[in-house]
Amino acid sequence: SGARSVLMFRGNSHPVEEVYLFNNIFANNHPSNSGARFLWLREGVAGPIEHDHNLFFDNLTTTDFDLTGEPNGIYDLDPGFAVTPSVPSTTAPELPRILEIARTFALSSDSPAIDAGLDAIARVGHPSWEPALTNRRVDITGRSRPSSGSWDLGALEN
């Protein structure tokens, strides 16, 4: 409630160069403020927006950029979370918050998001600003990706 967008890119004094949206789950997002949109491109977006291997389910459809037509996208399928997601209540940084996110956004065994992702690191054009940070094939908890087949979509590898 009170949000204007799910994703907002705003360059201000430093233009936003390339934007890559891969391996995400966007579900049940309904910003409520006047003029709300799912993706809001504010000033300073200079580079291309590349997107694929994302799951979209029950989101606000007003957007500044067309996110349909992904060759490997999943549209209008429930992501199959193991429990009903909620906003994590832990405000502590680091591990306690990550563990709460892991409990909240785990995928059920029959989720269409399992093995639906791509190895974004192997993709041509993958940013390598800090290889020790950006070239990691692990999920938010440190579990190796992929655990079988292809990467899972979302923050957690099943």
NUZAFI-718965 format. One record per residue: x, y, z of N, C-alpha, C in turn; residue number from 0; residue in one letter. Coordinates in Angstrom, 3 decimals. Last residue first. Layout:
<recs>
[[X; Y; Z]; [X; Y; Z]; [X; Y; Z]; NUM; a]
...
</recs>
This chain:
<recs>
[[15.859; -24.644; -5.379]; [15.197; -25.763; -4.690]; [16.146; -26.934; -4.517]; 157; n]
[[17.250; -21.551; -4.700]; [17.391; -22.755; -5.511]; [16.761; -23.901; -4.733]; 156; e]
[[15.758; -18.341; -4.385]; [16.171; -19.619; -3.799]; [16.250; -20.727; -4.836]; 155; l]
[[14.814; -16.096; -5.646]; [15.956; -15.943; -4.752]; [16.531; -17.264; -4.274]; 154; a]
[[13.851; -16.938; -9.074]; [13.679; -16.387; -7.737]; [14.952; -16.428; -6.917]; 153; g]
[[14.019; -20.033; -10.827]; [13.707; -18.607; -10.787]; [13.559; -18.180; -9.329]; 152; l]
[[16.819; -22.270; -10.867]; [15.434; -21.979; -10.517]; [15.245; -20.463; -10.580]; 151; d]
[[18.946; -23.270; -13.582]; [18.699; -22.465; -12.388]; [17.206; -22.375; -12.143]; 150; w]
[[18.599; -26.695; -14.807]; [18.849; -25.262; -14.947]; [18.606; -24.553; -13.623]; 149; s]
[[19.599; -29.651; -13.338]; [19.125; -29.034; -14.574]; [19.562; -27.594; -14.702]; 148; g]
[[19.968; -28.873; -9.914]; [19.724; -29.905; -10.930]; [19.232; -29.192; -12.175]; 147; s]
[[20.936; -26.680; -8.754]; [21.006; -27.903; -7.957]; [20.720; -29.106; -8.846]; 146; s]
[[23.115; -24.406; -10.550]; [21.827; -25.058; -10.318]; [22.006; -26.292; -9.443]; 145; p]
[[23.938; -23.049; -7.405]; [23.008; -23.051; -8.546]; [23.741; -23.627; -9.732]; 144; r]
[[24.400; -23.791; -3.932]; [24.877; -23.775; -5.315]; [23.731; -23.788; -6.315]; 143; s]
[[23.368; -21.626; -1.328]; [23.245; -22.943; -1.975]; [23.647; -22.818; -3.439]; 142; r]
[[23.282; -19.181; -0.126]; [24.596; -19.743; -0.394]; [24.570; -21.113; -1.042]; 141; g]
[[20.850; -17.981; 0.071]; [21.326; -18.678; 1.272]; [22.716; -19.275; 1.086]; 140; t]
[[20.376; -16.977; -2.438]; [20.492; -16.025; -1.337]; [21.016; -16.673; -0.052]; 139; i]
[[22.414; -19.198; -4.478]; [21.192; -18.458; -4.177]; [21.425; -17.580; -2.950]; 138; d]
[[25.282; -19.021; -6.680]; [24.621; -19.453; -5.449]; [23.332; -18.653; -5.274]; 137; v]
[[27.601; -18.426; -8.370]; [26.488; -19.286; -8.766]; [25.849; -19.885; -7.509]; 136; r]
[[28.976; -15.306; -8.808]; [28.680; -16.351; -7.838]; [27.461; -17.132; -8.289]; 135; r]
[[30.128; -12.871; -9.779]; [30.293; -14.146; -10.476]; [30.087; -15.316; -9.519]; 134; n]
[[29.892; -10.652; -8.127]; [28.943; -10.813; -9.225]; [29.034; -12.159; -9.924]; 133; t]
[[31.929; -10.915; -6.176]; [30.536; -10.710; -5.785]; [29.563; -11.036; -6.907]; 132; l]
[[34.304; -11.333; -7.453]; [34.051; -12.112; -6.239]; [32.599; -11.996; -5.782]; 131; a]
[[34.173; -9.383; -9.560]; [33.982; -10.812; -9.823]; [33.695; -11.649; -8.579]; 130; p]
[[32.704; -6.595; -9.771]; [33.456; -7.208; -8.675]; [33.294; -8.704; -8.831]; 129; e]
[[31.610; -6.312; -12.329]; [32.230; -5.190; -11.643]; [33.166; -5.685; -10.563]; 128; w]
[[30.665; -7.766; -14.643]; [31.656; -8.312; -13.710]; [32.380; -7.176; -13.005]; 127; s]
[[27.578; -8.459; -16.260]; [28.483; -7.494; -15.629]; [29.421; -8.171; -14.638]; 126; p]
[[27.304; -10.357; -19.197]; [27.112; -10.352; -17.746]; [28.085; -9.361; -17.106]; 125; h]
[[27.799; -10.577; -21.873]; [27.388; -9.267; -21.390]; [27.145; -9.216; -19.899]; 124; g]
[[26.624; -13.830; -22.301]; [27.466; -12.772; -22.852]; [26.922; -11.429; -22.359]; 123; v]
[[26.121; -15.863; -19.458]; [25.538; -15.084; -20.543]; [26.500; -13.991; -21.000]; 122; r]
[[27.040; -16.989; -17.202]; [27.617; -17.482; -18.454]; [27.139; -16.672; -19.656]; 121; a]
[[25.411; -15.767; -15.344]; [26.839; -15.478; -15.321]; [27.502; -15.899; -16.628]; 120; i]
[[22.907; -16.823; -15.656]; [23.127; -15.430; -16.053]; [24.609; -15.076; -16.105]; 119; a]
[[21.684; -19.541; -16.643]; [22.930; -19.216; -15.961]; [23.325; -17.817; -16.418]; 118; d]
[[18.129; -19.268; -16.325]; [19.342; -19.404; -17.110]; [20.533; -19.068; -16.242]; 117; l]
[[15.194; -21.159; -15.194]; [16.099; -20.018; -15.309]; [17.269; -20.282; -16.226]; 116; g]
[[13.625; -23.292; -14.581]; [13.158; -22.420; -15.666]; [14.094; -21.245; -15.920]; 115; a]
[[13.885; -25.031; -12.408]; [14.649; -25.314; -13.635]; [14.209; -24.457; -14.829]; 114; d]
[[10.841; -23.942; -11.116]; [11.979; -24.838; -10.936]; [12.584; -25.183; -12.298]; 113; i]
[[8.550; -22.576; -11.652]; [9.787; -21.794; -11.594]; [11.037; -22.670; -11.442]; 112; a]
[[6.330; -24.119; -11.355]; [6.824; -23.948; -12.723]; [8.138; -23.165; -12.774]; 111; p]
[[6.506; -26.355; -8.556]; [6.506; -24.982; -9.056]; [6.997; -24.924; -10.507]; 110; s]
[[6.433; -28.709; -7.146]; [5.799; -28.693; -8.469]; [5.726; -27.279; -9.076]; 109; d]
[[7.615; -28.234; -4.680]; [8.288; -29.161; -5.600]; [7.682; -29.165; -6.999]; 108; s]
[[7.510; -24.709; -3.993]; [7.024; -26.073; -3.804]; [7.642; -26.953; -4.879]; 107; s]
[[10.127; -22.486; -2.984]; [9.231; -23.007; -4.013]; [8.747; -24.402; -3.630]; 106; l]
[[10.346; -19.986; -0.450]; [10.725; -21.298; -0.963]; [9.680; -21.774; -1.965]; 105; a]
[[9.874; -17.554; 0.797]; [9.832; -17.613; -0.659]; [10.336; -18.927; -1.246]; 104; f]
[[10.016; -17.923; 3.604]; [8.841; -17.300; 3.004]; [8.748; -17.514; 1.499]; 103; t]
[[12.484; -19.027; 4.211]; [11.264; -19.723; 4.642]; [10.048; -19.212; 3.880]; 102; r]
[[14.132; -17.031; 3.076]; [14.193; -18.407; 2.590]; [12.954; -19.196; 2.985]; 101; a]
[[13.517; -14.844; 4.688]; [13.182; -14.803; 3.261]; [13.164; -16.223; 2.698]; 100; i]
[[14.646; -15.806; 7.060]; [13.205; -15.561; 6.993]; [12.737; -15.485; 5.539]; 99; e]
[[17.326; -15.932; 6.322]; [16.628; -17.161; 6.690]; [15.116; -16.981; 6.649]; 98; l]
[[17.827; -13.209; 5.896]; [17.952; -14.151; 4.786]; [17.216; -15.450; 5.105]; 97; i]
[[17.514; -12.228; 8.498]; [16.603; -11.789; 7.443]; [16.649; -12.753; 6.256]; 96; r]
[[19.651; -13.524; 9.870]; [18.254; -13.715; 10.280]; [17.264; -13.316; 9.191]; 95; p]
[[22.068; -12.702; 8.236]; [21.520; -14.043; 8.268]; [20.074; -14.149; 8.745]; 94; l]
[[21.609; -9.246; 7.505]; [22.379; -10.469; 7.344]; [21.539; -11.727; 7.525]; 93; e]
[[19.830; -7.218; 9.973]; [20.518; -7.490; 8.710]; [21.097; -8.898; 8.695]; 92; p]
[[16.558; -7.273; 11.332]; [17.993; -7.480; 11.538]; [18.655; -7.779; 10.195]; 91; a]
[[13.939; -7.284; 10.940]; [14.633; -6.086; 10.484]; [16.136; -6.218; 10.669]; 90; t]
[[11.552; -9.634; 10.011]; [12.852; -9.428; 10.637]; [13.505; -8.179; 10.079]; 89; t]
[[9.353; -10.027; 8.471]; [9.228; -9.098; 9.594]; [10.561; -8.816; 10.267]; 88; s]
[[8.849; -10.163; 4.957]; [9.591; -10.607; 6.145]; [9.541; -9.572; 7.249]; 87; p]
[[5.651; -10.223; 3.652]; [6.824; -9.373; 3.822]; [7.558; -9.842; 5.071]; 86; v]
[[4.856; -13.496; 2.494]; [4.533; -12.288; 3.225]; [5.807; -11.473; 3.331]; 85; s]
[[3.553; -16.201; 0.546]; [4.581; -15.205; 0.867]; [4.024; -14.025; 1.644]; 84; p]
[[2.327; -19.190; 1.687]; [1.892; -17.898; 1.162]; [2.914; -16.839; 1.548]; 83; t]
[[4.755; -21.743; 0.892]; [3.833; -21.091; 1.819]; [3.401; -19.781; 1.186]; 82; v]
[[5.931; -22.506; -1.499]; [5.610; -23.540; -0.528]; [4.647; -23.026; 0.540]; 81; a]
[[4.675; -21.062; -4.524]; [5.465; -20.941; -3.304]; [5.011; -22.007; -2.313]; 80; f]
[[3.854; -21.051; -7.323]; [3.912; -22.245; -6.493]; [4.844; -22.126; -5.310]; 79; g]
[[3.367; -19.035; -9.167]; [4.733; -19.510; -8.993]; [4.868; -20.728; -8.095]; 78; p]
[[0.709; -19.421; -11.445]; [1.074; -19.223; -10.050]; [2.473; -19.788; -9.833]; 77; d]
[[1.012; -18.034; -14.609]; [1.050; -19.273; -13.828]; [1.473; -18.925; -12.412]; 76; l]
[[1.205; -15.786; -16.291]; [-0.096; -16.175; -15.742]; [-0.128; -17.558; -15.110]; 75; d]
[[4.101; -16.787; -18.071]; [3.051; -15.786; -17.839]; [1.800; -16.449; -17.277]; 74; y]
[[7.475; -17.003; -18.282]; [6.306; -17.748; -17.832]; [5.269; -16.712; -17.433]; 73; i]
[[9.883; -16.684; -20.966]; [9.121; -16.184; -19.832]; [7.950; -17.090; -19.510]; 72; g]
[[11.463; -17.107; -23.112]; [11.488; -18.127; -22.068]; [10.755; -17.673; -20.814]; 71; n]
[[10.936; -14.882; -24.738]; [10.949; -16.221; -25.328]; [10.881; -17.339; -24.288]; 70; p]
[[8.659; -12.490; -23.642]; [9.945; -13.115; -23.354]; [9.931; -14.524; -23.947]; 69; e]
[[6.258; -11.104; -24.054]; [6.978; -11.630; -25.197]; [8.361; -12.179; -24.903]; 68; g]
[[6.168; -8.216; -21.899]; [5.606; -9.433; -22.478]; [6.517; -9.928; -23.593]; 67; t]
[[6.962; -5.838; -20.954]; [7.650; -7.004; -20.410]; [7.051; -8.310; -20.932]; 66; l]
[[7.374; -2.678; -22.171]; [6.677; -3.930; -22.430]; [7.504; -5.113; -21.927]; 65; d]
[[7.380; -0.025; -19.916]; [8.180; -0.848; -20.807]; [7.480; -2.189; -20.948]; 64; f]
[[5.858; 1.172; -18.070]; [6.528; 2.057; -19.026]; [7.316; 1.275; -20.064]; 63; d]
[[2.629; -0.277; -17.301]; [4.085; -0.271; -17.260]; [4.639; 0.707; -18.285]; 62; t]
[[-0.062; -1.896; -15.857]; [0.408; -0.621; -16.362]; [1.920; -0.551; -16.196]; 61; t]
[[-0.744; -4.235; -14.523]; [-0.271; -4.340; -15.906]; [0.215; -3.025; -16.493]; 60; t]
[[0.037; -5.694; -11.446]; [-0.486; -4.518; -12.118]; [0.083; -4.509; -13.526]; 59; l]
[[0.010; -9.315; -11.526]; [0.640; -8.024; -11.270]; [-0.166; -6.905; -11.922]; 58; n]
[[-0.253; -12.244; -11.719]; [-1.148; -11.368; -10.965]; [-0.471; -10.061; -10.541]; 57; d]
[[2.969; -13.169; -12.525]; [1.661; -13.672; -12.108]; [0.940; -12.621; -11.281]; 56; f]
[[5.757; -14.047; -14.372]; [4.856; -12.941; -14.061]; [3.490; -13.516; -13.710]; 55; f]
[[9.088; -15.013; -14.311]; [7.711; -15.471; -14.131]; [6.880; -14.281; -13.680]; 54; l]
[[11.746; -14.896; -16.717]; [11.053; -14.359; -15.554]; [9.654; -14.948; -15.500]; 53; n]
[[13.450; -15.173; -18.988]; [13.445; -16.172; -17.913]; [12.885; -15.578; -16.622]; 52; h]
[[14.398; -11.768; -19.679]; [13.982; -13.104; -20.098]; [14.051; -14.025; -18.882]; 51; d]
[[15.481; -8.572; -20.810]; [14.743; -9.389; -19.848]; [14.345; -10.717; -20.478]; 50; h]
[[17.193; -5.530; -20.929]; [17.104; -6.901; -21.422]; [16.418; -7.738; -20.362]; 49; e]
[[17.135; -2.313; -21.854]; [16.599; -3.188; -20.812]; [16.453; -4.565; -21.450]; 48; i]
[[19.952; -0.190; -22.713]; [18.836; -1.079; -23.030]; [18.365; -1.849; -21.794]; 47; p]
[[20.636; 3.026; -21.068]; [20.956; 1.768; -21.731]; [19.730; 0.929; -22.035]; 46; g]
[[19.661; 5.270; -19.720]; [20.354; 5.431; -20.994]; [20.506; 4.131; -21.771]; 45; a]
[[17.617; 6.892; -17.767]; [17.798; 5.505; -18.196]; [18.357; 5.545; -19.605]; 44; v]
[[17.030; 9.504; -16.857]; [18.383; 8.983; -16.727]; [18.574; 7.520; -17.080]; 43; g]
[[13.777; 9.497; -15.288]; [14.855; 10.116; -16.062]; [16.179; 9.394; -15.871]; 42; e]
[[12.145; 6.297; -14.892]; [12.269; 7.726; -14.643]; [13.420; 8.261; -15.470]; 41; r]
[[10.098; 3.830; -15.550]; [11.378; 4.335; -16.039]; [11.390; 5.842; -15.850]; 40; l]
[[8.547; 1.453; -13.759]; [8.554; 2.900; -13.946]; [9.959; 3.319; -14.343]; 39; w]
[[6.432; -1.226; -13.860]; [7.809; -0.813; -14.144]; [7.778; 0.664; -14.493]; 38; l]
[[3.740; -0.932; -12.876]; [4.596; -2.060; -12.506]; [6.063; -1.699; -12.693]; 37; f]
[[2.464; 2.123; -11.521]; [2.789; 1.241; -12.628]; [3.736; 0.154; -12.154]; 36; r]
[[0.174; 4.648; -10.415]; [1.052; 3.511; -10.155]; [1.283; 2.708; -11.423]; 35; a]
[[-1.433; 6.878; -10.376]; [-0.419; 6.791; -11.415]; [0.527; 5.619; -11.250]; 34; g]
[[-1.824; 6.807; -6.894]; [-2.279; 7.358; -8.158]; [-1.141; 7.316; -9.173]; 33; s]
[[-0.794; 3.742; -5.282]; [-0.839; 5.202; -5.424]; [-1.354; 5.606; -6.793]; 32; n]
[[-0.525; 0.941; -5.217]; [-1.842; 1.546; -5.043]; [-1.899; 3.054; -5.226]; 31; s]
[[0.781; -1.947; -6.843]; [1.002; -0.620; -6.251]; [-0.298; 0.165; -6.256]; 30; p]
[[0.606; -5.034; -6.681]; [-0.442; -4.072; -7.007]; [-0.170; -2.738; -6.325]; 29; h]
[[1.734; -8.198; -7.321]; [2.179; -6.821; -7.100]; [1.125; -5.850; -7.603]; 28; n]
[[1.804; -11.044; -7.591]; [0.877; -10.366; -6.683]; [1.316; -8.951; -6.323]; 27; n]
[[5.164; -11.581; -8.584]; [3.838; -12.118; -8.290]; [3.094; -11.235; -7.305]; 26; a]
[[7.861; -12.305; -10.328]; [7.079; -11.110; -10.030]; [5.640; -11.571; -9.829]; 25; f]
[[10.885; -13.754; -10.070]; [9.468; -14.057; -9.912]; [8.800; -12.757; -9.501]; 24; i]
[[13.707; -13.897; -12.339]; [12.912; -13.306; -11.261]; [11.511; -13.880; -11.224]; 23; n]
[[15.646; -14.352; -14.358]; [15.450; -15.328; -13.279]; [14.653; -14.788; -12.096]; 22; n]
[[16.642; -11.016; -15.202]; [16.634; -12.444; -15.486]; [16.338; -13.223; -14.217]; 21; f]
[[17.069; -8.041; -16.395]; [16.083; -8.681; -15.520]; [15.980; -10.145; -15.941]; 20; l]
[[19.368; -5.504; -16.663]; [19.143; -6.915; -16.939]; [18.152; -7.465; -15.919]; 19; y]
[[20.161; -2.521; -18.155]; [19.341; -3.122; -17.108]; [19.065; -4.557; -17.541]; 18; v]
[[22.913; -0.345; -18.804]; [22.137; -1.534; -19.117]; [21.360; -2.012; -17.900]; 17; e]
[[22.753; 2.605; -16.975]; [23.189; 2.019; -18.247]; [22.323; 0.800; -18.544]; 16; e]
[[21.411; 5.418; -15.687]; [21.329; 3.969; -15.576]; [21.709; 3.415; -16.935]; 15; v]
[[23.433; 8.312; -15.083]; [22.498; 7.546; -15.917]; [22.558; 6.045; -15.636]; 14; p]
[[23.502; 10.195; -12.373]; [24.281; 9.098; -12.938]; [23.343; 8.224; -13.760]; 13; h]
[[21.680; 11.979; -11.406]; [22.904; 12.536; -11.990]; [23.806; 11.464; -12.596]; 12; s]
[[18.961; 9.925; -12.119]; [19.374; 11.190; -11.511]; [20.646; 11.699; -12.185]; 11; n]
[[17.932; 7.432; -12.963]; [19.349; 7.710; -13.047]; [19.814; 8.929; -12.292]; 10; g]
[[15.806; 4.988; -11.941]; [15.962; 6.440; -11.982]; [17.443; 6.764; -11.931]; 9; r]
[[13.462; 2.562; -12.134]; [14.837; 2.869; -12.509]; [14.930; 4.374; -12.701]; 8; f]
[[11.474; 0.543; -10.173]; [11.685; 1.897; -10.657]; [13.169; 2.071; -10.944]; 7; m]
[[9.022; -1.883; -9.746]; [10.399; -1.629; -10.172]; [10.496; -0.199; -10.657]; 6; l]
[[6.553; -1.247; -8.699]; [7.222; -2.453; -8.238]; [8.707; -2.320; -8.538]; 5; v]
[[5.391; 2.000; -7.611]; [5.886; 1.059; -8.610]; [6.458; -0.175; -7.934]; 4; s]
[[4.274; 3.364; -5.541]; [3.998; 3.866; -6.881]; [4.474; 2.917; -7.957]; 3; r]
[[2.624; 2.383; -2.468]; [3.730; 2.317; -3.421]; [3.299; 2.857; -4.777]; 2; a]
[[0.498; 2.240; -0.760]; [1.246; 3.482; -0.799]; [2.378; 3.486; -1.804]; 1; g]
[[0.836; -1.176; 0.000]; [0.000; 0.000; 0.000]; [0.888; 1.250; 0.000]; 0; s]
</recs>
